[in-house]
């Protein structure tokens, strides 16, 4: 790997990191918002349910809010995909720094 290839890889990683700052924040917000919506719906369904034991009311509430839970999982998946890629690109930047440093020292 020559210096140009190292610099290109580092540049691509840094570009991804800077380009996805706002996207990652928005996706995290969406995931947290979806989680809040799910939990508030479970609470509302639980309070609305009047028959049965507490455990059966909890189970019915979770079943009733199932679609909101799936939406939360999808929002979390989207956020995790970007967050994981950002972690990988941060590792690539560190790797390129180390590689470039070693290359310049003649190792």
TARAUR-V477721 format. One record per pair of residues at least 6 apart in sequence whose C-alpha atoms are under 6 Angstrom apart, sorted by the first residue. I is the first residue (numbers start at 0). GAP is how many residues later the second one is. D is the distance in whole Angstrom. If there is no record, write none. Layout:
{{I;GAP;D} {I;GAP;D}}
//
This chain:
{{5;90;6} {9;83;5} {9;86;6} {12;76;5} {16;69;6} {26;52;5} {27;51;6} {30;41;6} {30;44;5} {30;45;5} {33;38;5} {34;37;5} {37;30;5} {37;31;6} {40;24;6} {41;19;5} {41;20;6} {41;23;6} {44;16;5} {45;11;6} {45;12;6} {45;15;5}}
//
